[in-house]
């Protein structure tokens, strides 16, 4: 169970206390000042870790200045260490505040008599090109060093020239002719020419520069036909075209020409590699003729390695817009069937090729064509794709080699995609997977189980008849002794849970528990329990969590497992709900709430300062409040039976003009109105939880969204049936039939939503006004229908795959957080906000940060001045700015007024905007205090006025001038 620390609970933070930023820097500085070379080097190489931990400019500036000093006075080995640190910390370079001083210390070494020292300095300047792109002395030194007689210095100059060309338009324009002369010069050795040519890929700053570079490269390709020269020149050609964009179609034609006509395999391979690069970057620039030429080359080549490369380019293109352009009929040509195209012929020919890679690309092309093209004659093509996939499945599932497993992954991905777009093929695909599971290797079985689960999540294709086969296989695996056994038990259990989401039979539970007792470790049992919670099999999950409670060493893990056990028990209580039996429904909800309250106490105990489990606590608290709201609504509806409205309630409602009078005393007490507002408030809170979950996967977010929609649905039903039947609209709540359902839980929830809406709408239309009895029955049945769908605890509840946090630093900032910053009331405070975006191991897995929104507000806490009226604008500060992080760093400034004397509380809150423009309230929220003091002159005048003395002449003069 120790391994479970990775998935949901971070380390509790025990051990020695870490140093703060200044202490850490002083430690390293001590090492730099040491007389021993080893200690100095050790101190230098520890700087990148320091930058990662404290990534703010004030520390980074000090640290780089110290490194620059070491570079200036140290030996070449120390300089090399500083160079490596600078290259590793490239994204922190722009945080150097004293750039001039830093460059001055580094640049002094360029005048050394040692060519190695000069070479290291040139590489150092090249690594700093992003912050000093227009430094003329650096440009001049690079030009001079290109003419050096020392090879090491020339290579360093080439490195620096490439980096500066990428950053500076002026340098690129100035160096282009020099590079051209050196490449074309007879005195330049060939190996040096090969290193100089790649600099030309950066000559894309304007059209004329790009054009002249292309002409030079065109001359080189024809003048120097040797293999190495052609390869380097063509690749530089491609990179230049990809950056300048305008010449991509010409470059595709040139590469296709070399692929077709050049007999050398190395050149052909390079052409294929560059075509793949352009297919990924700009698929829309590929014309039909380009794809046709590539198909012809692939059909005619006798070499499998080249055919594999060409097919990989075509399979990349087949998943993009290029495939639609290829199949669209050109004007003036007769319509042709899909099967008559060369691309389809090539794919069909390759599907059964003896090379696995070629076969995989062949079926991928057929799958992509079947998925993206909607022509009528696609039926034979779909069958070809299915047959090809099945043959590859049989071939790769018997082989344990890495190559076979990679091909199998491609095959299974294609299966999932094909079934998603063509649901009528699902049955045959699933049957072939189940048949092959028995004879496959264990590594292949795991992948096949994942594929089966993915298909079954989208479509309910795994019938009960298939469960027998799966259970037999589960018993078989439980008795085996392979190294993949634990992983296989989890994968197969997931498929079983997906295929029987309605309810697990006692026989299946017994088999799974028996195999786990015999064959598994605690971690496997936990993973299976987690999957059961995700699929809504809470009874099974509760028993597994219960069995694991005594197998963990940490009390945090114990409380975590105990909370999961209680949540599973609570959800299990809700499965016994029955329609029209409201008293038992209330007792079931009460029992569930009891377990949930126990669970939330355990969950709070499981949290640590490093991992506060905020999403889990928020989600469970909302679930508790939702159950309480449901219980209250059923109680309110039940009370109508004991205290029904009078017989003349409808007449009273019509005469008074208040439609609520139809419900008699209940509406007068506003219970229903309060209930409706409570559900709307819950929906808002679910929306806030959604907005704060930037790192959550899409399934978790959809789950939160469904909970929010269930709250809105009930509030709408109360309004439509009881409070305001005439103005209630059904259009905004109507389900979107085209939306793709991703899971069984979502499918069942959407089915309940539709059913409840239809019931409410039909009652409204048939029996207007609706009788109190019918409306109460409808509301209670809606609540029970929603609760009968087993809640799914999605991945983010257990596992955080993406981690993103923002760290803010404010300046000025007080030494003691409780101390206020003093500012005079006639001056403005310039508040600088700096921030760093910190990522986990998989940055941008689900969504990426486009910009950061900073909101600054101030509130007057205590007033020390006189009680005179001040315009409302001067009392508060409310400002917002959006900044785009660069290399995960951002900074901006705010000017704040504090006219009113007293202590003000300034709050800076950050939220992020992703690449789709959606705002996420990630935080953090930082607070500082400001004390607004009266300026000395105003204070003096006020004191004199209080004492009854007229201001002196000098003071009067100053008052007059102060207006200007």
BELSULMO-V436855 format. One record per residue. SS is DSSP state (h for helix, s for strand, l for the rest). OMEGA is omega in degrees with one decimal (* if undefined). Layout:
{{SS | OMEGA} {SS | OMEGA}}
This chain:
{{l | -179.0} {h | -178.9} {h | -177.0} {h | 176.5} {h | -177.9} {h | -165.4} {l | -172.4} {l | -179.9} {l | 178.2} {l | 178.3} {l | -174.8} {l | 174.3} {l | 178.3} {l | 177.8} {l | -174.0} {l | -177.5} {l | -177.9} {l | 180.0} {l | 173.7} {l | -170.5} {h | -176.4} {h | -179.7} {h | 179.5} {h | 179.6} {h | 179.2} {h | 176.4} {h | -178.6} {h | 179.6} {h | 177.3} {h | 178.0} {h | 179.7} {h | -177.3} {l | -178.4} {l | 178.1} {l | -177.2} {l | -177.7} {h | -178.7} {h | -179.4} {h | 177.5} {h | -180.0} {h | 179.9} {h | 179.1} {h | -178.2} {h | -173.8} {h | 176.6} {l | -178.6} {h | 179.8} {h | 177.7} {h | 177.9} {h | 179.9} {h | -179.3} {h | -176.1} {h | -177.0} {l | -168.5} {l | -179.5} {l | -169.8} {h | -173.9} {h | 178.8} {h | -176.2} {h | 177.9} {h | 179.8} {h | -176.6} {h | -178.6} {h | 176.4} {h | 176.9} {h | 178.3} {h | 178.4} {h | 177.0} {h | 177.6} {h | 179.9} {h | -175.7} {h | -171.9} {h | -174.7} {l | 176.5} {l | -174.4} {h | 179.8} {h | 176.8} {h | 177.9} {h | 178.8} {h | 177.4} {h | 178.9} {h | 177.8} {h | -179.2} {h | 178.8} {h | -179.9} {h | -179.9} {h | 177.9} {h | -174.8} {l | -174.4} {h | -175.9} {h | 177.4} {h | -174.3} {h | -176.8} {h | 177.6} {h | 176.7} {l | -176.6} {l | -179.6} {l | -176.2} {h | -177.9} {h | -178.5} {h | 179.6} {h | -178.7} {h | -178.7} {h | -178.7} {h | 180.0} {h | -172.4} {h | -178.5} {h | -176.9} {h | -177.1} {h | -178.9} {h | 179.8} {l | 176.5} {l | -178.0} {l | -178.4} {h | 178.5} {h | 177.5} {h | 178.9} {h | -179.5} {h | 179.4} {h | 179.1} {h | 178.7} {h | 177.9} {h | 177.4} {h | 178.3} {h | 177.9} {h | 179.3} {h | 179.8} {l | -173.0} {l | -177.5} {l | -179.6} {l | 177.9} {l | -172.8} {l | -174.4} {l | 178.7} {l | -174.3} {h | 179.9} {h | 176.5} {h | 177.6} {h | -177.2} {h | -179.2} {h | -179.7} {h | 179.8} {h | -179.6} {h | -175.2} {h | 175.9} {l | 179.9} {l | -177.4} {l | 177.3} {l | -179.8} {l | -175.6} {h | -178.2} {h | -178.8} {h | -179.5} {h | 179.2} {h | 177.0} {h | 178.7} {h | 178.0} {h | 177.3} {h | -179.6} {h | -179.7} {h | 179.2} {h | -178.3} {h | 179.7} {h | 178.1} {h | 179.5} {h | -174.5} {h | -170.6} {l | 178.1} {h | -179.0} {h | -179.4} {h | -179.5} {h | 179.9} {h | -177.6} {h | -174.2} {h | -173.3} {h | -179.5} {h | 179.1} {h | 179.3} {h | -179.7} {h | 179.7} {h | -178.6} {h | -179.3} {h | -176.8} {h | -177.8} {l | -178.6} {l | -176.7} {l | -177.2} {l | 179.2} {l | -176.0} {h | -178.3} {h | 176.4} {h | 176.8} {h | 179.3} {h | 178.3} {h | -178.4} {h | -174.1} {h | -178.3} {h | 177.5} {h | -175.9} {h | 178.9} {h | -178.6} {h | -177.2} {l | -175.4} {l | -173.4} {l | 172.0} {l | -171.2} {h | -176.3} {h | 179.3} {h | 178.6} {h | -178.4} {h | -179.7} {h | 178.1} {h | 178.2} {h | 179.2} {h | 178.9} {h | 180.0} {h | 177.9} {h | 178.2} {h | -177.9} {h | -179.3} {h | -178.9} {h | -175.5} {h | -176.9} {l | -174.3} {l | -179.2} {l | -172.8} {h | -178.0} {h | -177.3} {h | -179.6} {h | -178.3} {h | -178.9} {h | -177.5} {h | -179.6} {h | -179.0} {h | 176.8} {h | 175.3} {h | -177.4} {h | -178.9} {h | 177.0} {h | 179.3} {h | -179.2} {h | 179.7} {h | -177.4} {h | 173.1} {l | -171.6} {l | -173.0} {l | -176.5} {h | 178.8} {h | 177.9} {h | -178.4} {h | 177.4} {h | 179.1} {h | -179.4} {h | -180.0} {h | 178.1} {h | 178.8} {h | 178.3} {h | 179.3} {h | -176.7} {h | -167.7} {h | -176.0} {l | -175.7} {l | -174.1} {l | -177.4} {h | -178.7} {h | 179.5} {h | 178.7} {h | 179.7} {h | 178.7} {h | 179.0} {h | 178.8} {h | 180.0} {h | 179.8} {h | 175.8} {h | 177.8} {h | 178.6} {h | -179.4} {h | 177.2} {h | 177.6} {h | -173.5} {h | -174.5} {l | -178.9} {h | -177.5} {h | -179.6} {h | -179.2} {l | 177.9} {l | 177.9} {h | -179.0} {h | 178.8} {h | -179.1} {h | 179.1} {h | 179.4} {h | 179.4} {h | 177.1} {h | -179.3} {h | 178.4} {h | -179.0} {h | -179.8} {h | -171.9} {h | -176.7} {l | 178.6} {l | -173.7} {l | -179.4} {h | -177.7} {h | 179.1} {h | 178.6} {h | 178.8} {h | 178.9} {h | -179.4} {h | 178.7} {h | 178.4} {h | 175.1} {h | -178.5} {h | 179.6} {h | 174.2} {h | -179.7} {h | -176.1} {h | 177.8} {l | -176.3} {l | 179.9} {l | -177.1} {h | -177.0} {h | 178.6} {h | 177.0} {h | -177.9} {h | -176.6} {h | 178.4} {l | -177.9} {l | 177.0} {l | -179.4} {l | 178.1} {l | 179.1} {l | -179.2} {l | 178.9} {l | 179.0} {l | 179.8} {l | -177.5} {h | -175.1} {h | -177.8} {h | -179.4} {l | -179.1} {h | -179.5} {h | 179.9} {h | 178.2} {h | -179.9} {h | -178.4} {h | 179.8} {h | -180.0} {h | -174.8} {h | -175.9} {l | -176.0} {l | -179.5} {l | -178.6} {l | 173.9} {l | -175.0} {h | -178.4} {h | 179.2} {h | 179.3} {h | -179.7} {h | 178.1} {h | 177.7} {h | -179.3} {h | 177.4} {h | 178.0} {h | 179.3} {h | 179.2} {h | -179.2} {h | 178.1} {h | 179.9} {h | -176.5} {h | -171.1} {h | -176.9} {l | -174.3} {l | -178.0} {l | -174.9} {h | -174.0} {h | -177.8} {h | -175.5} {h | 177.7} {h | -178.6} {h | 176.4} {h | 179.8} {h | 177.0} {h | -179.4} {h | -179.0} {h | 179.8} {h | 178.9} {h | 179.1} {h | -179.0} {h | -179.7} {h | 177.4} {h | 179.1} {h | 179.7} {h | -176.6} {h | -172.0} {h | -177.0} {h | 179.5} {l | -172.4} {l | -176.6} {l | -174.9} {l | 179.9} {h | 179.6} {h | 179.7} {h | 179.8} {h | 178.0} {h | 178.1} {h | 179.6} {h | 178.0} {h | 178.1} {h | -179.0} {h | -177.1} {h | 175.5} {h | 178.2} {h | 178.4} {h | -179.7} {h | -179.5} {h | -178.1} {h | -179.6} {h | 179.5} {h | -178.4} {h | -177.8} {l | -174.0} {h | -177.9} {h | 178.8} {h | -170.4} {h | -174.4} {h | -178.4} {h | 179.8} {h | -178.7} {h | 179.7} {h | 179.5} {h | 178.0} {h | -179.0} {h | 179.1} {h | -174.7} {h | -177.0} {h | -173.6} {l | -174.4} {l | -174.3} {l | 173.1} {l | -175.0} {h | 179.6} {h | 178.6} {h | 179.8} {h | -179.6} {h | 179.9} {h | -179.4} {h | 176.4} {h | 176.9} {h | -179.9} {h | 178.8} {h | 179.9} {h | 179.9} {h | 179.6} {h | -176.9} {h | 176.0} {h | -178.5} {h | -175.3} {l | 179.0} {l | -173.5} {l | -178.4} {l | -176.4} {l | 179.5} {h | -179.6} {h | -178.9} {h | -176.8} {h | 180.0} {h | 178.8} {h | -177.8} {h | -179.5} {h | 176.6} {h | 180.0} {h | -179.8} {h | 177.8} {h | -178.6} {h | -178.7} {h | 179.1} {h | -179.1} {h | -177.9} {l | -177.7} {l | -177.0} {l | -179.2} {l | -179.8} {l | -170.6} {h | -176.1} {h | 179.7} {h | -177.7} {h | 177.2} {h | 179.9} {h | -176.7} {h | -177.9} {h | 176.3} {h | 178.3} {h | 179.2} {h | 179.7} {h | 179.3} {h | -179.0} {h | -174.7} {h | 178.8} {l | -174.8} {l | -178.7} {l | 178.8} {l | 177.6} {l | 178.0} {l | -178.3} {h | -179.7} {h | -179.8} {h | 179.5} {h | -178.7} {h | -179.2} {h | -177.3} {h | -178.7} {h | -179.9} {h | -179.9} {h | 179.4} {h | 178.5} {h | -175.8} {h | -161.2} {h | -168.5} {l | 170.6} {l | -176.1} {h | -177.7} {h | 177.5} {h | 179.6} {h | 179.1} {h | -179.5} {h | 178.2} {h | 177.4} {h | 178.9} {h | 177.7} {h | 178.1} {h | 177.5} {h | 179.2} {h | -177.1} {h | 177.6} {l | 177.0} {l | -169.5} {h | 179.9} {h | 177.9} {h | -177.7} {h | -178.2} {h | -178.9} {h | -179.9} {h | 177.8} {h | 179.8} {h | -177.8} {h | -176.9} {h | -173.3} {h | -176.0} {h | -174.9} {h | -178.3} {l | -174.8} {l | -176.1} {l | 179.4} {h | 176.2} {h | 178.9} {h | 178.9} {h | -179.0} {h | 178.2} {h | -179.6} {h | 179.5} {h | 178.3} {h | 178.8} {h | 178.2} {h | -178.6} {h | 179.0} {h | 179.6} {h | 178.8} {h | 179.6} {h | -179.1} {h | 177.9} {h | 178.7} {h | -175.2} {h | -179.0} {h | -178.4} {h | -177.7} {l | 177.7} {l | 178.9} {l | 176.9} {l | 174.9} {l | -167.8} {h | 179.8} {h | 177.2} {h | 177.0} {h | 179.7} {h | -179.9} {h | 177.1} {h | -179.9} {h | 179.4} {h | 178.7} {h | 178.5} {h | -179.9} {h | 178.2} {h | 179.2} {h | -179.8} {h | 179.4} {h | 174.4} {h | -177.5} {h | -177.4} {h | 175.9} {h | 177.8} {h | -178.5} {h | 177.6} {h | 178.8} {h | -178.9} {h | -175.7} {l | 177.8} {l | 178.9} {l | 179.9} {l | -179.9} {l | -171.9} {l | 179.9} {l | -173.5} {h | 180.0} {h | -177.8} {h | -179.9} {h | 179.8} {h | -178.3} {h | -177.5} {h | 178.0} {h | 177.4} {h | 177.9} {h | 178.6} {h | -179.5} {h | 179.0} {h | 178.4} {h | 178.1} {h | 178.5} {h | 177.0} {h | -179.5} {h | 179.9} {h | -179.7} {h | 178.8} {h | 177.8} {h | -179.7} {h | 179.2} {h | 179.7} {h | -177.9} {h | 177.2} {h | -180.0} {h | 179.1} {h | -179.9} {l | -177.1} {l | 177.1} {l | 178.5} {l | -177.3} {l | -176.4} {l | -176.8} {h | -179.0} {h | 179.2} {h | 179.2} {h | -179.8} {h | -178.0} {h | -178.2} {h | -179.0} {h | -178.3} {l | 179.7} {l | -174.7} {h | -178.8} {h | -178.6} {h | 179.4} {h | -178.2} {h | 175.0} {l | -169.7} {h | -176.5} {h | -177.7} {h | 177.5} {h | 177.8} {l | 175.5} {l | 179.3} {h | -178.8} {h | -179.9} {h | 178.0} {h | 179.8} {h | 179.3} {h | 179.5} {h | 179.2} {h | 179.0} {h | 177.6} {h | 177.6} {h | 176.3} {h | 178.3} {h | 177.7} {h | -179.8} {h | 174.7} {h | 176.9} {h | 177.7} {h | 177.9} {h | 177.7} {h | -176.3} {h | -178.9} {l | -175.4} {l | -178.1} {l | -174.3} {l | -176.4} {l | 175.9} {l | -173.0} {h | -179.4} {h | 178.3} {h | -180.0} {h | 178.4} {h | 177.7} {h | 177.9} {h | 179.5} {h | 179.1} {h | 176.4} {h | 178.7} {h | -179.4} {h | 178.9} {h | 176.4} {h | 179.9} {h | -179.2} {h | -178.7} {h | 179.0} {h | 178.1} {h | -179.9} {h | 178.0} {h | -178.8} {h | -174.7} {h | -175.4} {h | -169.6} {h | -168.2} {h | -174.6} {l | -173.0} {l | -172.8} {l | -175.1} {l | -179.2} {l | -179.0} {l | -178.5} {l | -172.4} {h | -175.9} {h | -179.1} {h | -176.7} {l | -174.6} {l | 178.0} {l | -174.7} {l | -176.9} {l | -178.8} {l | -176.6} {l | -178.9} {l | -172.9} {l | -176.0} {l | 178.4} {h | 179.3} {h | 179.2} {h | -179.5} {h | -178.2} {h | 178.3} {h | 180.0} {h | 178.1} {h | 177.4} {h | 179.1} {h | -177.4} {h | -178.8} {h | -178.6} {h | 179.0} {h | 179.1} {h | 179.2} {h | -178.1} {h | -178.1} {h | -178.6} {h | 177.0} {h | -179.2} {h | -176.4} {h | -173.5} {h | -171.6} {l | 177.1} {l | -4.6} {l | -176.6} {l | 179.2} {l | -176.9} {h | -177.6} {h | -179.8} {h | -178.0} {h | 178.5} {h | 179.1} {h | -179.6} {h | -178.6} {h | -178.7} {h | 178.7} {h | 177.9} {h | 179.2} {h | -178.1} {h | 179.2} {h | 179.1} {h | -177.4} {h | -179.2} {h | 175.8} {l | -176.3} {l | -178.8} {l | 178.7} {l | 174.1} {l | -170.8} {l | -170.6} {h | -173.2} {h | 176.7} {h | -176.6} {h | -163.7} {l | -179.5} {l | -177.0} {l | 178.9} {l | 180.0} {l | 180.0} {s | 175.9} {s | -179.9} {s | 178.6} {s | -177.4} {s | 172.3} {s | -178.9} {s | 172.6} {s | 3.5} {l | 175.9} {l | -177.4} {l | 177.2} {l | 177.6} {l | -175.9} {l | -178.1} {l | -178.5} {l | 176.2} {l | 174.7} {s | -178.1} {s | 177.0} {s | 179.5} {s | -172.1} {l | 177.4} {l | 178.3} {l | 176.3} {s | 178.2} {s | 175.3} {s | -178.4} {s | 177.7} {s | 179.1} {s | 176.1} {s | -179.1} {s | 178.1} {s | 175.9} {s | -178.3} {s | -175.6} {s | 172.2} {l | -175.2} {l | -178.6} {l | -177.7} {l | 175.7} {l | -178.3} {l | -178.8} {l | 178.5} {l | -176.4} {l | 179.3} {s | 175.6} {s | 178.5} {s | 179.3} {s | -180.0} {s | -178.9} {s | -179.5} {s | -179.9} {s | 177.7} {s | 178.2} {s | 179.7} {s | 177.5} {s | -178.4} {s | 178.6} {s | -173.2} {s | 180.0} {l | -176.4} {l | 180.0} {l | 179.9} {l | 176.3} {l | -173.7} {l | 179.3} {l | 178.3} {l | -175.8} {h | -179.7} {h | -176.7} {h | -175.2} {h | -177.0} {l | 172.1} {s | 176.0} {s | -177.6} {s | -180.0} {s | 176.4} {s | 174.5} {s | 179.2} {s | 178.1} {l | 178.7} {l | 174.2} {s | -173.6} {l | 177.3} {l | 178.2} {s | 175.7} {s | 175.0} {s | 177.7} {s | -178.1} {s | 176.2} {s | 173.9} {s | -173.8} {s | 177.4} {s | 173.7} {l | -175.8} {l | -177.7} {l | 179.8} {l | 178.8} {s | -179.2} {s | -179.8} {s | 178.6} {s | 179.7} {s | 178.3} {s | 176.0} {s | -178.8} {s | -180.0} {s | 170.6} {s | -176.1} {s | 176.8} {s | -177.0} {s | -174.8} {l | 176.0} {l | 179.4} {l | -179.8} {l | -179.6} {s | 178.8} {s | -178.4} {l | -175.5} {l | -172.4} {l | 3.0} {l | 177.2} {s | -177.8} {s | -177.0} {s | 170.1} {s | -179.3} {s | 178.3} {s | 176.1} {s | -179.5} {s | -177.9} {s | 178.3} {l | -179.1} {l | -170.8} {h | -176.6} {h | 178.5} {h | 179.8} {h | -179.7} {h | 179.5} {h | -178.2} {h | 179.5} {h | 179.2} {h | 178.4} {h | 177.6} {h | 180.0} {h | 177.2} {l | 179.1} {l | 175.1} {l | 178.5} {l | -178.7} {l | -177.8} {h | -179.9} {h | -179.7} {h | 178.7} {h | 179.4} {h | -179.4} {h | 178.8} {h | 179.8} {h | -178.7} {h | -175.3} {l | 178.0} {l | -178.7} {l | *}}
